[in-house]
Amino acid sequence: MADRSGSQVVVDALVQAGVDLAFGYPGGAVLPLYDVLLGSGVRHILTRHEQSAIHAADGYARSSGRLGVCIATSGPGATNLVTGICTAMMDSTPVLCITGQVPSRLIGTDAFQETDVSGVVTGITKQSWLVRNVDELPQVMAEAIFIATSGRPGPVLVDIPKDVLVASTGKTSVQTTSLPGYDPMPDFDGNELDRAHRLLKASKRPVCIVGGGCGMSGATERFRRWCAATQVPVATTLMGIGCAGPDYAGRLGMPGMHGLRRANLAISDCDLIIAMGIRFDDRVTGHLERFAPDARIIHIDIDAAEISKIVPANVAINGDLDAVLLEWMLLLESDPVEPFGRWQREAMAVGDGLETASAADSGTIDFTELLDSLFDMIGSAPIVATDVGQHQMWTAQRVRPDHPRKFVCSGGLGTMGFGLPSAIGAQFANPNEKVLAVVGDGGFQMTLAELATVRRCNLPLRILVMDNKYLGLVRQWQEMFFDQRYSAVDMSDNPDFARLAGVYGLGAFTLSDPNEVNSTLQKWWHCDGPALLHCICPTQQNVFPMVPAGAGLGDMVESK
Amino acid sequence: MMKILTFALVLRRMSALTNVFMLCQRLGGTMTYISAADGRANIVVSAPQRSAHRFAPQLRRIMDVLELIELHAAGVNGSVRASDAEPVRCRA
């Protein structure tokens, strides 16, 4: 093969890895790569901001399981990726970031648009590189793709000086499937699984908490078979929503700060926690001393650093969840457990706690009721992406996706502005699926310029803007814990989002009359092309149940 | 309460030491000793007792850390590998 430029090496590596789409925003240092992208097998989607590019790549990866790719230039282009990189890191999403860098001879001179981005992202990537020699680029690209997508996935960044993008190399693209010192698929200890099985058999009130690791492992179907065989009640963390089938009788729902009553009480009352692919986030556990006080802990995770990081495990299984469940199912066949149907019914009978949560004034739209109507109408099939805030929690409490890849939101980092661009990415990854973005008025305004991307690409997105003219979740905390001293949360001067969507060329609807909820939802959902629904909501509605910070899961507040 | 942790590391690249330093600092540790050359490093960290168990697994997670051995004092004549030591993670 003739010598290839650095830019061609990058594109070759992407194509070889099956990448056919990248999101990005060009600039001076990355121009050689953009030149090669023209006419290549990699389609480029121009977003209106680099942060949106990485959120879109993230949404693409979460909803498909494939590698998300984003490209940015040096300096501000690269630093605009940082929030998105951290978002992907916290939620373990495979995202490859490629950034241009100033020419090698200028590195270290504080040149125009020079930033040490590989240094900046050291703590928030699985790995980052600054490539100084074009001959190293094929190997670095192969390693980057392998590291991002293997084991516990995560973001990686490859920073390439402009002269390296232009320089030629005779080295060809390679594929990497192993790296020294890196064990992405650890062999778990079968004896630990035997111990876990014995603990399950001895348990009277087990609860499974399943997280994002289940969907990422591709273990969803096997997990559902495990549930059917054991009938253990299942709580699904924000990242694990969709793992238990929507019709599973023991689906407790989301636990934690805004978790459902039955999930939080079952965890508080259980004698065994089976934690699958979760990292015991503080939003899930509440006060640690009061978390499942009578329970033994089985923790299954592919990342050894997660096991016993927060909650000490009695049985630690460090392995890929799908592989562990495969073995566990064999154990269940040879040595069945008495199904926990009775305990499951008891746990479910406690109720979800949502029935008392509605606090909307009469004559106004209760957003929770609107969501109930919407999800009744659209069922489990569409992909639902949310931003961050009250609308996210209300959605997470109610959404019933039939697969974990059909619920997309920023969990660990809680990144406002994530909703719309991640929905764009999800739509690109799933062109034949219906994709819904549920956003609040605060987060939406952080990335709303992407309405232009929606229009340009004619994505048939459905965007639901919950406009309560406040940063609602912050306002709720100020109401409950700061004596109703509302500081910097007022958004009463929000624009007319429907008119704004119209200006961008989207179909636009406004909903302010509670008597028109169903008819407007129908019109909006079934119209052609992209469409936004601006829903004007009461300002004072709160998310319940709520576990106050520092309280135990059993200490929920369920209404004002 | 602080706990003294001693690690011997094998590194793919010496630049990985940056990640090691940053992680130790983030976990609340203070580096009290370091010697490093030719892809090997020995470090001693004064770590908060409550987070001491997080150092070894998270250091191992750094991509360019090829090998990490946690050394425990075992009397005057030697040391034992971390894997041989009493696990710190189990509760009754």
Interface residues (C-beta under 8 A of the other chain):
Chain A: G119 T122 G123 K126 Q127 I147 L179 P180 G181 Y182 D303 A304 A305 I307 S308 K309 P312 A313 N314 A316
Chain B: V10 R12 T18 N19 M22 L23 R26 H53 R54 P57 Q58 R60 R61 M63 D64 V65 L66 E67 R89 C90 R91
